[in-house]
């Protein structure tokens, strides 16, 4: 798949989740969508989202619970900038936060990896550890795909879950035991998980907070490319 084809597939995938068009996702203005089923945003599976936004270039699409749409439109209509920069995110959080019982707000990066850009950093023994410990079992139960682990002294020291969430893109979630960080094990384990996704005909997605330097560094080392900024709010369970 050529790079342009990968991006086009991603645009269709994320636009479908946000209930907008690929043209709106690539536009230069702010689009607010009154989203009637926020759980369609499946790469955030398990989160009760009140708002989720994505910005690819000079515009942004906000998907929000219907009762928040009018209030959000009032906020963003007065903003000069249409991208999810610090100013816009802070203003939405400050003014819309009074209407949401928020658990936490997040500002992140969305990245992707395709075969042409992949850098295989695997070494040593990495295997499917889905049934080997409680951490792996829990991740498999939540995300539905295998959990790969780097084996050191006979035990997994990393856990990389494959989020089997669509017929186009599978996301990854990586954890490393604190005592084994900084040794390249995360990149090695992620590389094996990426190869697994490619073998099943999927592009690979990655999400991390903008201040999570270690996660971003791992993704870029394996060949992930920037796709978009994202922003959102998880509300407390009722």
TORPA-4810 file (N, C-alpha, C, O; in nm, 3 decimals):
<nodes>
NODE_1_0.084_-0.120_0.000_0.000_0.000_0.000_0.088_0.125_0.000_0.174_0.140_0.087_X
NODE_2_0.067_0.214_-0.097_0.142_0.338_-0.104_0.107_0.428_0.014_0.002_0.414_0.076_X
NODE_3_0.199_0.523_0.043_0.176_0.613_0.156_0.043_0.689_0.143_-0.032_0.700_0.239_X
NODE_4_0.016_0.740_0.023_-0.108_0.815_0.003_-0.230_0.727_0.025_-0.332_0.773_0.077_X
NODE_5_-0.220_0.600_-0.014_-0.331_0.507_0.009_-0.350_0.480_0.158_-0.463_0.467_0.205_X
NODE_6_-0.240_0.470_0.232_-0.249_0.449_0.377_-0.319_0.566_0.445_-0.406_0.546_0.529_X
NODE_7_-0.280_0.688_0.408_-0.340_0.806_0.467_-0.489_0.814_0.431_-0.571_0.849_0.516_X
NODE_8_-0.523_0.782_0.308_-0.663_0.784_0.266_-0.744_0.682_0.347_-0.857_0.711_0.387_X
NODE_9_-0.687_0.564_0.370_-0.756_0.462_0.450_-0.775_0.509_0.594_-0.880_0.486_0.654_X
NODE_10_-0.673_0.575_0.648_-0.684_0.629_0.784_-0.790_0.738_0.792_-0.867_0.742_0.887_X
NODE_11_-0.793_0.826_0.692_-0.893_0.933_0.690_-1.034_0.875_0.694_-1.119_0.923_0.770_X
NODE_12_-1.059_0.773_0.613_-1.191_0.711_0.612_-1.221_0.645_0.746_-1.333_0.653_0.796_X
NODE_13_-1.122_0.580_0.803_-1.139_0.511_0.931_-1.175_0.608_1.043_-1.274_0.587_1.113_X
NODE_14_-1.097_0.713_1.059_-1.121_0.806_1.169_-1.244_0.893_1.144_-1.315_0.927_1.238_X
NODE_15_-1.269_0.930_1.018_-1.390_1.006_0.988_-1.514_0.926_1.024_-1.612_0.981_1.075_X
NODE_16_-1.511_0.796_0.996_-1.624_0.711_1.032_-1.645_0.709_1.183_-1.759_0.714_1.229_X
NODE_17_-1.538_0.701_1.259_-1.549_0.701_1.405_-1.606_0.832_1.457_-1.684_0.834_1.553_X
NODE_18_-1.567_0.943_1.392_-1.608_1.076_1.438_-1.741_1.120_1.379_-1.793_1.226_1.415_X
NODE_19_-1.797_1.039_1.289_-1.923_1.073_1.221_-1.910_1.203_1.140_-2.000_1.287_1.140_X
NODE_20_-1.798_1.217_1.070_-1.777_1.329_0.980_-1.730_1.275_0.847_-1.728_1.154_0.827_X
NODE_21_-1.693_1.362_0.755_-1.639_1.319_0.626_-1.488_1.334_0.626_-1.434_1.413_0.704_X
NODE_22_-1.417_1.259_0.541_-1.273_1.279_0.529_-1.238_1.423_0.489_-1.134_1.475_0.531_X
NODE_23_-1.324_1.487_0.410_-1.300_1.625_0.371_-1.305_1.718_0.491_-1.224_1.810_0.501_X
NODE_24_-1.398_1.695_0.581_-1.405_1.777_0.703_-1.283_1.753_0.791_-1.229_1.846_0.851_X
NODE_25_-1.238_1.628_0.798_-1.121_1.595_0.878_-0.996_1.664_0.824_-0.905_1.695_0.901_X
NODE_26_-0.991_1.687_0.694_-0.876_1.753_0.632_-0.901_1.901_0.604_-0.823_1.964_0.533_X
NODE_27_-1.009_1.956_0.659_-1.046_2.093_0.631_-0.968_2.195_0.710_-0.874_2.161_0.782_X
NODE_28_-1.008_2.321_0.695_-0.936_2.432_0.759_-1.022_2.506_0.861_-0.987_2.615_0.906_X
NODE_29_-1.135_2.447_0.897_-1.224_2.509_0.995_-1.253_2.410_1.106_-1.212_2.294_1.099_X
NODE_30_-1.324_2.456_1.208_-1.365_2.369_1.318_-1.505_2.316_1.290_-1.597_2.393_1.264_X
NODE_31_-1.520_2.186_1.296_-1.648_2.120_1.277_-1.688_2.055_1.409_-1.610_1.981_1.468_X
NODE_32_-1.809_2.082_1.454_-1.861_2.021_1.576_-1.970_1.921_1.539_-2.068_1.957_1.473_X
NODE_33_-1.953_1.797_1.581_-2.047_1.691_1.550_-2.119_1.648_1.678_-2.054_1.608_1.775_X
NODE_34_-2.252_1.657_1.678_-2.331_1.604_1.790_-2.336_1.453_1.774_-2.418_1.399_1.699_X
NODE_35_-2.249_1.385_1.845_-2.225_1.242_1.827_-2.318_1.163_1.919_-2.313_1.180_2.041_X
NODE_36_-2.402_1.078_1.863_-2.502_1.008_1.942_-2.452_0.876_2.000_-2.522_0.813_2.080_X
NODE_37_-2.334_0.836_1.962_-2.278_0.712_2.018_-2.126_0.725_2.026_-2.055_0.679_1.937_X
NODE_38_-2.078_0.790_2.132_-1.935_0.815_2.145_-1.853_0.687_2.155_-1.732_0.690_2.135_X
NODE_39_-1.917_0.575_2.185_-1.844_0.449_2.193_-1.803_0.396_2.055_-1.731_0.297_2.045_X
NODE_40_-1.850_0.462_1.949_-1.802_0.428_1.815_-1.655_0.465_1.798_-1.588_0.415_1.708_X
NODE_41_-1.607_0.553_1.884_-1.465_0.591_1.879_-1.389_0.478_1.945_-1.350_0.488_2.061_X
NODE_42_-1.367_0.371_1.871_-1.330_0.243_1.929_-1.185_0.234_1.973_-1.152_0.148_2.054_X
NODE_43_-1.097_0.320_1.920_-0.958_0.313_1.966_-0.946_0.365_2.109_-0.842_0.348_2.173_X
NODE_44_-1.053_0.430_2.159_-1.061_0.471_2.300_-1.151_0.375_2.375_-1.214_0.413_2.474_X
NODE_45_-1.159_0.250_2.329_-1.244_0.148_2.389_-1.225_0.142_2.541_-1.113_0.137_2.590_X
NODE_46_-1.335_0.143_2.613_-1.330_0.137_2.758_-1.342_0.272_2.824_-1.362_0.279_2.946_X
NODE_47_-1.332_0.383_2.746_-1.345_0.516_2.804_-1.485_0.570_2.779_-1.541_0.554_2.670_X
NODE_48_-1.541_0.633_2.879_-1.670_0.700_2.864_-1.642_0.844_2.823_-1.620_0.930_2.908_X
NODE_49_-1.642_0.870_2.693_-1.601_0.999_2.641_-1.717_1.098_2.635_-1.826_1.064_2.590_X
NODE_50_-1.691_1.219_2.680_-1.787_1.328_2.662_-1.750_1.410_2.539_-1.837_1.469_2.475_X
NODE_51_-1.622_1.412_2.507_-1.573_1.490_2.393_-1.448_1.424_2.338_-1.364_1.375_2.414_X
NODE_52_-1.435_1.422_2.206_-1.312_1.377_2.143_-1.291_1.460_2.017_-1.382_1.475_1.936_X
NODE_53_-1.170_1.512_2.000_-1.139_1.597_1.885_-1.011_1.550_1.819_-0.921_1.495_1.883_X
NODE_54_-1.005_1.574_1.686_-0.886_1.538_1.609_-0.855_1.650_1.511_-0.945_1.706_1.448_X
NODE_55_-0.727_1.683_1.499_-0.683_1.789_1.409_-0.567_1.738_1.324_-0.463_1.701_1.377_X
NODE_56_-0.587_1.737_1.191_-0.483_1.688_1.101_-0.394_1.800_1.048_-0.274_1.781_1.032_X
NODE_57_-0.454_1.914_1.020_-0.375_2.021_0.958_-0.413_2.155_1.018_-0.368_2.190_1.127_X
NODE_58_-0.495_2.232_0.946_-0.533_2.366_0.992_-0.674_2.371_1.047_-0.723_2.479_1.081_X
NODE_59_-0.740_2.259_1.057_-0.876_2.254_1.110_-0.888_2.146_1.216_-0.788_2.083_1.252_X
NODE_60_-1.009_2.124_1.265_-1.032_2.023_1.368_-1.176_1.976_1.362_-1.266_2.052_1.323_X
NODE_61_-1.197_1.851_1.401_-1.332_1.797_1.416_-1.351_1.759_1.561_-1.272_1.684_1.619_X
NODE_62_-1.458_1.812_1.621_-1.495_1.780_1.758_-1.619_1.692_1.757_-1.723_1.732_1.705_X
NODE_63_-1.609_1.573_1.813_-1.726_1.489_1.836_-1.762_1.502_1.984_-1.678_1.480_2.071_X
NODE_64_-1.888_1.538_2.010_-1.930_1.559_2.149_-2.068_1.499_2.172_-2.145_1.477_2.078_X
NODE_65_-2.098_1.473_2.298_-2.232_1.432_2.332_-2.330_1.541_2.288_-2.299_1.659_2.302_X
NODE_66_-2.447_1.504_2.235_-2.539_1.602_2.176_-2.572_1.721_2.266_-2.585_1.833_2.217_X
NODE_67_-2.584_1.698_2.396_-2.622_1.807_2.486_-2.512_1.911_2.503_-2.535_2.017_2.560_X
NODE_68_-2.390_1.879_2.454_-2.277_1.973_2.467_-2.248_2.047_2.337_-2.167_2.140_2.336_X
NODE_69_-2.312_2.007_2.227_-2.275_2.059_2.096_-2.296_2.211_2.085_-2.207_2.281_2.037_X
NODE_70_-2.410_2.261_2.129_-2.436_2.404_2.117_-2.338_2.486_2.199_-2.290_2.590_2.154_X
NODE_71_-2.309_2.439_2.320_-2.215_2.510_2.408_-2.075_2.511_2.346_-2.005_2.613_2.351_X
NODE_72_-2.035_2.399_2.287_-1.903_2.393_2.226_-1.895_2.484_2.104_-1.793_2.549_2.082_X
NODE_73_-2.000_2.489_2.026_-2.002_2.578_1.909_-1.982_2.723_1.950_-1.912_2.797_1.882_X
NODE_74_-2.042_2.764_2.061_-2.027_2.901_2.111_-1.882_2.929_2.148_-1.832_3.039_2.126_X
NODE_75_-1.816_2.829_2.204_-1.678_2.847_2.248_-1.583_2.858_2.128_-1.505_2.952_2.119_X
NODE_76_-1.592_2.761_2.036_-1.494_2.756_1.928_-1.519_2.863_1.822_-1.427_2.901_1.749_X
NODE_77_-1.642_2.913_1.812_-1.671_3.016_1.712_-1.595_3.146_1.740_-1.572_3.225_1.649_X
NODE_78_-1.556_3.166_1.865_-1.485_3.287_1.902_-1.333_3.269_1.896_-1.258_3.364_1.921_X
NODE_79_-1.287_3.148_1.864_-1.144_3.120_1.861_-1.087_3.149_1.723_-1.147_3.112_1.622_X
NODE_80_-0.973_3.215_1.719_-0.909_3.246_1.591_-0.837_3.125_1.534_-0.834_3.105_1.412_X
NODE_81_-0.778_3.044_1.621_-0.703_2.928_1.575_-0.795_2.806_1.566_-0.879_2.786_1.653_X
NODE_82_-0.779_2.726_1.461_-0.865_2.610_1.439_-0.796_2.478_1.469_-0.858_2.373_1.456_X
NODE_83_-0.670_2.481_1.508_-0.600_2.357_1.540_-0.603_2.332_1.690_-0.636_2.421_1.768_X
NODE_84_-0.569_2.210_1.729_-0.576_2.173_1.870_-0.448_2.212_1.943_-0.378_2.128_1.999_X
NODE_85_-0.418_2.342_1.941_-0.301_2.390_2.013_-0.337_2.409_2.160_-0.451_2.387_2.201_X
NODE_86_-0.239_2.449_2.239_-0.259_2.463_2.383_-0.369_2.563_2.415_-0.450_2.539_2.505_X
NODE_87_-0.374_2.674_2.343_-0.473_2.778_2.371_-0.615_2.727_2.350_-0.701_2.745_2.436_X
NODE_88_-0.640_2.663_2.236_-0.775_2.615_2.208_-0.815_2.505_2.306_-0.927_2.507_2.359_X
NODE_89_-0.726_2.409_2.331_-0.758_2.301_2.424_-0.787_2.354_2.564_-0.881_2.311_2.630_X
NODE_90_-0.706_2.449_2.608_-0.724_2.505_2.742_-0.856_2.580_2.754_-0.924_2.570_2.857_X
NODE_91_-0.893_2.653_2.650_-1.017_2.730_2.653_-1.139_2.637_2.654_-1.235_2.661_2.728_X
NODE_92_-1.136_2.533_2.573_-1.247_2.438_2.573_-1.256_2.367_2.706_-1.366_2.349_2.761_X
NODE_93_-1.143_2.326_2.760_-1.143_2.259_2.889_-1.197_2.349_2.999_-1.275_2.305_3.084_X
NODE_94_-1.156_2.475_2.998_-1.198_2.568_3.103_-1.348_2.596_3.096_-1.416_2.596_3.198_X
NODE_95_-1.398_2.621_2.976_-1.538_2.664_2.964_-1.637_2.549_2.955_-1.750_2.560_3.004_X
NODE_96_-1.597_2.439_2.891_-1.688_2.326_2.880_-1.682_2.237_3.002_-1.774_2.159_3.028_X
NODE_97_-1.573_2.248_3.078_-1.556_2.162_3.195_-1.664_2.176_3.300_-1.690_2.082_3.374_X
NODE_98_-1.726_2.293_3.307_-1.830_2.314_3.408_-1.956_2.232_3.379_-2.041_2.217_3.466_X
NODE_99_-1.968_2.179_3.257_-2.085_2.100_3.221_-2.058_1.950_3.220_-2.148_1.871_3.191_X
NODE_100_-1.935_1.910_3.252_-1.895_1.770_3.245_-1.842_1.724_3.380_-1.762_1.793_3.443_X
NODE_101_-1.887_1.608_3.425_-1.829_1.545_3.543_-1.705_1.470_3.497_-1.709_1.349_3.474_X
NODE_102_-1.595_1.543_3.483_-1.476_1.489_3.416_-1.392_1.402_3.508_-1.367_1.436_3.624_X
NODE_103_-1.348_1.291_3.453_-1.248_1.209_3.520_-1.109_1.263_3.485_-1.027_1.287_3.574_X
NODE_104_-1.082_1.281_3.355_-0.959_1.346_3.314_-0.973_1.398_3.171_-1.053_1.348_3.093_X
NODE_105_-0.892_1.499_3.140_-0.878_1.552_3.004_-0.745_1.504_2.948_-0.650_1.483_3.024_X
NODE_106_-0.737_1.488_2.819_-0.612_1.445_2.759_-0.585_1.521_2.631_-0.678_1.561_2.560_X
NODE_107_-0.456_1.541_2.602_-0.409_1.602_2.478_-0.301_1.510_2.423_-0.201_1.485_2.490_X
NODE_108_-0.321_1.461_2.304_-0.230_1.358_2.257_-0.190_1.368_2.112_-0.231_1.458_2.039_X
NODE_109_-0.108_1.271_2.073_-0.070_1.250_1.934_-0.135_1.121_1.885_-0.148_1.024_1.960_X
NODE_110_-0.177_1.122_1.759_-0.214_0.999_1.690_-0.111_0.975_1.582_-0.082_1.063_1.501_X
NODE_111_-0.054_0.855_1.581_0.048_0.818_1.483_0.005_0.690_1.413_-0.089_0.622_1.455_X
NODE_112_0.077_0.656_1.305_0.050_0.531_1.237_0.178_0.475_1.178_0.275_0.547_1.155_X
NODE_113_0.177_0.345_1.153_0.290_0.278_1.091_0.240_0.193_0.974_0.140_0.123_0.985_X
NODE_114_0.311_0.203_0.864_0.281_0.125_0.744_0.407_0.048_0.705_0.517_0.086_0.745_X
NODE_115_0.392_-0.060_0.627_0.510_-0.142_0.596_0.627_-0.066_0.537_0.742_-0.097_0.568_X
NODE_116_0.603_0.034_0.452_0.712_0.104_0.385_0.798_0.185_0.482_0.914_0.214_0.451_X
NODE_117_0.744_0.222_0.597_0.820_0.302_0.692_0.866_0.227_0.815_0.931_0.286_0.901_X
NODE_118_0.833_0.099_0.824_0.861_0.020_0.943_1.011_-0.003_0.962_1.083_-0.034_0.867_X
NODE_119_1.057_0.012_1.088_1.196_-0.017_1.127_1.191_-0.127_1.233_1.147_-0.104_1.345_X
NODE_120_1.235_-0.245_1.196_1.228_-0.360_1.287_1.339_-0.352_1.391_1.457_-0.367_1.358_X
NODE_121_1.301_-0.328_1.515_1.399_-0.315_1.624_1.396_-0.436_1.718_1.445_-0.428_1.831_X
NODE_122_1.340_-0.547_1.672_1.326_-0.663_1.759_1.460_-0.734_1.780_1.546_-0.736_1.692_X
NODE_123_1.476_-0.791_1.899_1.593_-0.872_1.930_1.555_-0.966_2.044_1.453_-0.946_2.111_X
NODE_124_1.636_-1.067_2.065_1.610_-1.159_2.174_1.480_-1.235_2.153_1.435_-1.254_2.040_X
NODE_125_1.419_-1.279_2.264_1.296_-1.358_2.257_1.175_-1.271_2.287_1.164_-1.214_2.396_X
NODE_126_1.087_-1.261_2.191_0.958_-1.195_2.210_0.851_-1.295_2.168_0.859_-1.352_2.059_X
NODE_127_0.751_-1.317_2.252_0.648_-1.414_2.220_0.513_-1.369_2.274_0.504_-1.274_2.352_X
NODE_128_0.409_-1.439_2.232_0.273_-1.415_2.282_0.266_-1.463_2.426_0.283_-1.582_2.454_X
NODE_129_0.241_-1.367_2.517_0.237_-1.401_2.661_0.097_-1.381_2.717_0.080_-1.362_2.838_X
NODE_130_-0.003_-1.387_2.630_-0.141_-1.355_2.670_-0.188_-1.431_2.793_-0.268_-1.379_2.871_X
NODE_131_-0.140_-1.554_2.810_-0.188_-1.638_2.921_-0.084_-1.661_3.029_-0.096_-1.753_3.109_X
NODE_132_0.020_-1.575_3.031_0.131_-1.602_3.123_0.124_-1.528_3.255_0.184_-1.572_3.353_X
NODE_133_0.053_-1.416_3.261_0.041_-1.345_3.388_-0.086_-1.260_3.388_-0.155_-1.249_3.287_X
NODE_134_-0.115_-1.201_3.502_-0.239_-1.126_3.518_-0.242_-1.001_3.429_-0.347_-0.967_3.373_X
NODE_135_-0.128_-0.933_3.417_-0.125_-0.812_3.335_-0.160_-0.843_3.190_-0.240_-0.773_3.128_X
NODE_136_-0.099_-0.948_3.136_-0.125_-0.986_2.997_-0.269_-1.032_2.980_-0.335_-0.997_2.882_X
NODE_137_-0.318_-1.110_3.074_-0.456_-1.159_3.064_-0.554_-1.043_3.062_-0.650_-1.043_2.985_X
NODE_138_-0.530_-0.944_3.148_-0.620_-0.828_3.154_-0.617_-0.750_3.024_-0.722_-0.711_2.974_X
NODE_139_-0.499_-0.727_2.968_-0.489_-0.652_2.843_-0.556_-0.727_2.729_-0.623_-0.666_2.646_X
NODE_140_-0.539_-0.859_2.725_-0.604_-0.939_2.621_-0.756_-0.931_2.636_-0.829_-0.922_2.537_X
NODE_141_-0.802_-0.935_2.759_-0.946_-0.931_2.784_-1.007_-0.797_2.742_-1.119_-0.793_2.692_X
NODE_142_-0.933_-0.687_2.761_-0.983_-0.554_2.727_-0.978_-0.530_2.576_-1.074_-0.479_2.519_X
NODE_143_-0.866_-0.565_2.512_-0.842_-0.524_2.374_-0.869_-0.631_2.269_-0.886_-0.598_2.152_X
NODE_144_-0.872_-0.757_2.308_-0.915_-0.861_2.215_-0.808_-0.926_2.131_-0.834_-1.027_2.067_X
NODE_145_-0.688_-0.870_2.129_-0.580_-0.926_2.049_-0.472_-0.989_2.136_-0.481_-0.983_2.258_X
NODE_146_-0.372_-1.048_2.074_-0.262_-1.108_2.151_-0.182_-1.003_2.226_-0.183_-0.885_2.191_X
NODE_147_-0.112_-1.047_2.329_-0.022_-0.960_2.406_0.118_-1.018_2.393_0.144_-1.131_2.435_X
NODE_148_0.208_-0.940_2.335_0.345_-0.985_2.316_0.433_-0.934_2.430_0.410_-0.826_2.484_X
NODE_149_0.533_-1.014_2.464_0.623_-0.975_2.571_0.766_-1.010_2.542_0.795_-1.114_2.482_X
NODE_150_0.859_-0.923_2.585_1.002_-0.952_2.577_1.036_-1.041_2.695_1.004_-1.009_2.810_X
NODE_151_1.101_-1.152_2.668_1.133_-1.249_2.772_1.276_-1.227_2.820_1.371_-1.233_2.741_X
NODE_152_1.290_-1.202_2.949_1.421_-1.185_3.011_1.425_-1.273_3.135_1.339_-1.263_3.222_X
NODE_153_1.525_-1.359_3.143_1.537_-1.454_3.254_1.409_-1.536_3.272_1.366_-1.564_3.384_X
NODE_154_1.350_-1.574_3.158_1.236_-1.664_3.161_1.101_-1.602_3.189_1.002_-1.673_3.202_X
NODE_155_1.095_-1.467_3.198_0.967_-1.403_3.229_0.948_-1.279_3.143_1.047_-1.218_3.100_X
NODE_156_0.823_-1.240_3.117_0.800_-1.118_3.038_0.829_-0.992_3.120_0.792_-0.982_3.237_X
NODE_157_0.898_-0.897_3.056_0.926_-0.769_3.121_0.857_-0.655_3.047_0.862_-0.540_3.092_X
NODE_158_0.794_-0.686_2.934_0.712_-0.590_2.861_0.581_-0.657_2.823_0.571_-0.779_2.818_X
NODE_159_0.481_-0.573_2.795_0.351_-0.622_2.753_0.299_-0.529_2.644_0.272_-0.412_2.671_X
NODE_160_0.286_-0.579_2.521_0.235_-0.498_2.411_0.108_-0.563_2.358_0.112_-0.669_2.295_X
NODE_161_-0.005_-0.499_2.385_-0.134_-0.552_2.345_-0.173_-0.501_2.208_-0.153_-0.384_2.175_X
NODE_162_-0.229_-0.590_2.128_-0.285_-0.553_1.997_-0.434_-0.527_2.016_-0.508_-0.615_2.059_X
NODE_163_-0.476_-0.405_1.983_-0.616_-0.366_1.997_-0.688_-0.397_1.865_-0.680_-0.321_1.769_X
NODE_164_-0.758_-0.508_1.863_-0.824_-0.555_1.741_-0.958_-0.482_1.730_-1.061_-0.533_1.775_X
NODE_165_-0.957_-0.362_1.671_-1.073_-0.274_1.680_-1.139_-0.240_1.548_-1.249_-0.184_1.549_X
NODE_166_-1.078_-0.272_1.434_-1.143_-0.242_1.307_-1.082_-0.328_1.198_-0.984_-0.398_1.222_X
NODE_167_-1.140_-0.322_1.080_-1.087_-0.400_0.968_-0.980_-0.322_0.892_-0.932_-0.370_0.789_X
NODE_168_-0.942_-0.203_0.941_-0.841_-0.121_0.876_-0.718_-0.098_0.963_-0.605_-0.110_0.916_X
NODE_169_-0.741_-0.065_1.089_-0.633_-0.021_1.178_-0.642_-0.095_1.311_-0.749_-0.103_1.372_X
NODE_170_-0.530_-0.148_1.356_-0.518_-0.204_1.490_-0.420_-0.118_1.569_-0.309_-0.091_1.522_X
NODE_171_-0.461_-0.077_1.687_-0.375_0.003_1.773_-0.291_-0.086_1.864_-0.319_-0.206_1.879_X
NODE_172_-0.189_-0.027_1.925_-0.104_-0.098_2.021_-0.104_-0.026_2.155_-0.122_0.096_2.162_X
NODE_173_-0.085_-0.103_2.260_-0.069_-0.048_2.395_0.050_-0.117_2.459_0.052_-0.240_2.469_X
NODE_174_0.150_-0.039_2.504_0.275_-0.097_2.554_0.299_-0.059_2.700_0.278_0.055_2.741_X
NODE_175_0.343_-0.155_2.777_0.386_-0.131_2.915_0.520_-0.201_2.935_0.544_-0.309_2.879_X
NODE_176_0.608_-0.139_3.014_0.737_-0.199_3.046_0.757_-0.195_3.196_0.731_-0.094_3.261_X
NODE_177_0.805_-0.306_3.251_0.834_-0.311_3.394_0.937_-0.202_3.427_1.035_-0.187_3.355_X
NODE_178_0.914_-0.125_3.534_1.005_-0.012_3.567_1.153_-0.051_3.574_1.239_0.029_3.539_X
NODE_179_1.182_-0.172_3.620_1.321_-0.214_3.636_1.391_-0.244_3.504_1.512_-0.263_3.500_X
NODE_180_1.314_-0.248_3.394_1.372_-0.288_3.266_1.357_-0.181_3.158_1.373_-0.210_3.039_X
NODE_181_1.327_-0.059_3.198_1.312_0.048_3.102_1.448_0.100_3.055_1.549_0.087_3.124_X
NODE_182_1.448_0.159_2.935_1.571_0.216_2.881_1.667_0.117_2.821_1.783_0.150_2.797_X
NODE_183_1.620_-0.006_2.795_1.709_-0.108_2.740_1.667_-0.152_2.599_1.724_-0.246_2.543_X
NODE_184_1.569_-0.086_2.542_1.524_-0.121_2.407_1.420_-0.230_2.401_1.380_-0.271_2.292_X
NODE_185_1.375_-0.278_2.518_1.278_-0.387_2.518_1.142_-0.343_2.462_1.075_-0.421_2.396_X
NODE_186_1.102_-0.220_2.489_0.973_-0.173_2.437_0.975_-0.170_2.284_0.881_-0.218_2.220_X
NODE_187_1.081_-0.116_2.226_1.092_-0.111_2.079_1.092_-0.252_2.020_1.032_-0.276_1.915_X
NODE_188_1.159_-0.343_2.086_1.166_-0.481_2.039_1.029_-0.547_2.040_0.989_-0.612_1.944_X
NODE_189_0.957_-0.529_2.150_0.825_-0.590_2.162_0.725_-0.528_2.066_0.646_-0.598_2.004_X
NODE_190_0.729_-0.395_2.054_0.641_-0.325_1.961_0.667_-0.372_1.818_0.573_-0.389_1.740_X
NODE_191_0.793_-0.394_1.783_0.826_-0.439_1.649_0.758_-0.573_1.617_0.706_-0.591_1.507_X
NODE_192_0.759_-0.664_1.711_0.693_-0.793_1.690_0.543_-0.775_1.674_0.481_-0.840_1.589_X
NODE_193_0.484_-0.688_1.754_0.340_-0.662_1.745_0.305_-0.597_1.611_0.203_-0.629_1.551_X
NODE_194_0.390_-0.506_1.563_0.367_-0.442_1.434_0.370_-0.545_1.322_0.283_-0.544_1.234_X
NODE_195_0.468_-0.634_1.325_0.475_-0.739_1.222_0.349_-0.826_1.224_0.300_-0.866_1.118_X
NODE_196_0.298_-0.853_1.341_0.175_-0.932_1.352_0.058_-0.860_1.285_-0.020_-0.922_1.213_X
NODE_197_0.047_-0.731_1.307_-0.061_-0.652_1.245_-0.047_-0.651_1.094_-0.146_-0.668_1.022_X
NODE_198_0.074_-0.630_1.045_0.097_-0.629_0.901_0.062_-0.765_0.839_0.005_-0.771_0.730_X
NODE_199_0.095_-0.873_0.910_0.066_-1.006_0.859_-0.084_-1.029_0.844_-0.127_-1.115_0.767_X
NODE_200_-0.163_-0.952_0.919_-0.309_-0.962_0.911_-0.369_-0.849_0.827_-0.490_-0.825_0.832_X
NODE_201_-0.284_-0.780_0.751_-0.332_-0.682_0.655_-0.380_-0.551_0.714_-0.459_-0.480_0.652_X
NODE_202_-0.333_-0.515_0.834_-0.375_-0.391_0.900_-0.264_-0.289_0.905_-0.146_-0.323_0.912_X
NODE_203_-0.303_-0.161_0.900_-0.215_-0.054_0.942_-0.212_-0.053_1.093_-0.298_-0.114_1.158_X
NODE_204_-0.113_0.014_1.150_-0.098_0.012_1.296_-0.109_0.154_1.350_-0.039_0.244_1.304_X
NODE_205_-0.197_0.173_1.447_-0.216_0.303_1.509_-0.148_0.312_1.644_-0.120_0.211_1.708_X
NODE_206_-0.122_0.436_1.686_-0.053_0.459_1.815_-0.106_0.590_1.871_-0.116_0.689_1.799_X
NODE_207_-0.138_0.592_1.998_-0.180_0.714_2.065_-0.103_0.734_2.194_-0.080_0.639_2.269_X
NODE_208_-0.062_0.858_2.219_0.007_0.888_2.345_-0.013_1.033_2.381_-0.040_1.117_2.295_X
NODE_209_0.000_1.064_2.510_-0.009_1.202_2.556_0.106_1.282_2.496_0.213_1.228_2.468_X
NODE_210_0.082_1.411_2.478_0.185_1.495_2.415_0.309_1.512_2.502_0.417_1.543_2.451_X
NODE_211_0.295_1.491_2.631_0.411_1.503_2.719_0.475_1.369_2.752_0.566_1.362_2.835_X
NODE_212_0.427_1.261_2.688_0.484_1.129_2.712_0.599_1.106_2.613_0.583_1.042_2.510_X
NODE_213_0.714_1.161_2.648_0.830_1.159_2.558_0.876_1.016_2.530_0.913_0.985_2.417_X
NODE_214_0.873_0.930_2.631_0.922_0.793_2.614_0.835_0.716_2.515_0.887_0.645_2.429_X
NODE_215_0.704_0.731_2.526_0.613_0.662_2.434_0.632_0.711_2.291_0.637_0.632_2.197_X
NODE_216_0.642_0.843_2.275_0.661_0.900_2.142_0.794_0.856_2.083_0.802_0.825_1.964_X
NODE_217_0.898_0.853_2.164_1.030_0.811_2.116_1.027_0.666_2.069_1.087_0.632_1.967_X
NODE_218_0.957_0.581_2.144_0.946_0.440_2.104_0.876_0.427_1.970_0.922_0.355_1.882_X
NODE_219_0.764_0.498_1.954_0.688_0.491_1.830_0.770_0.538_1.711_0.773_0.471_1.607_X
NODE_220_0.836_0.651_1.724_0.914_0.705_1.613_1.032_0.615_1.576_1.067_0.604_1.459_X
NODE_221_1.092_0.551_1.676_1.206_0.463_1.650_1.167_0.343_1.565_1.248_0.293_1.486_X
NODE_222_1.043_0.298_1.581_0.995_0.180_1.507_0.940_0.219_1.369_0.910_0.132_1.287_X
NODE_223_0.927_0.347_1.344_0.884_0.392_1.213_0.745_0.450_1.205_0.692_0.470_1.096_X
NODE_224_0.683_0.478_1.320_0.553_0.543_1.318_0.568_0.687_1.269_0.670_0.752_1.292_X
NODE_225_0.464_0.735_1.200_0.461_0.872_1.150_0.346_0.947_1.213_0.244_0.888_1.251_X
NODE_226_0.362_1.078_1.225_0.256_1.161_1.280_0.135_1.159_1.187_0.148_1.168_1.065_X
NODE_227_0.018_1.148_1.246_-0.106_1.156_1.169_-0.190_1.276_1.212_-0.238_1.351_1.127_X
NODE_228_-0.209_1.295_1.343_-0.296_1.404_1.390_-0.268_1.432_1.537_-0.206_1.353_1.607_X
NODE_229_-0.318_1.548_1.580_-0.329_1.578_1.723_-0.468_1.535_1.767_-0.563_1.541_1.690_X
NODE_230_-0.480_1.493_1.893_-0.613_1.468_1.945_-0.629_1.530_2.083_-0.533_1.572_2.146_X
NODE_231_-0.754_1.533_2.128_-0.790_1.604_2.252_-0.925_1.551_2.296_-1.012_1.524_2.213_X
NODE_232_-0.944_1.535_2.426_-1.074_1.486_2.469_-1.090_1.482_2.619_-1.003_1.526_2.695_X
NODE_233_-1.205_1.429_2.661_-1.238_1.423_2.802_-1.313_1.294_2.832_-1.412_1.261_2.767_X
NODE_234_-1.264_1.222_2.930_-1.336_1.107_2.982_-1.419_1.152_3.102_-1.366_1.214_3.194_X
NODE_235_-1.546_1.122_3.100_-1.629_1.156_3.215_-1.636_1.040_3.311_-1.614_0.926_3.273_X
NODE_236_-1.667_1.070_3.436_-1.679_0.967_3.537_-1.797_0.876_3.507_-1.901_0.919_3.457_X
NODE_237_-1.780_0.749_3.540_-1.889_0.654_3.526_-2.000_0.690_3.623_-1.973_0.731_3.737_X
NODE_238_-2.122_0.676_3.580_-2.235_0.706_3.670_-2.301_0.576_3.715_-2.398_0.578_3.790_X
</nodes>
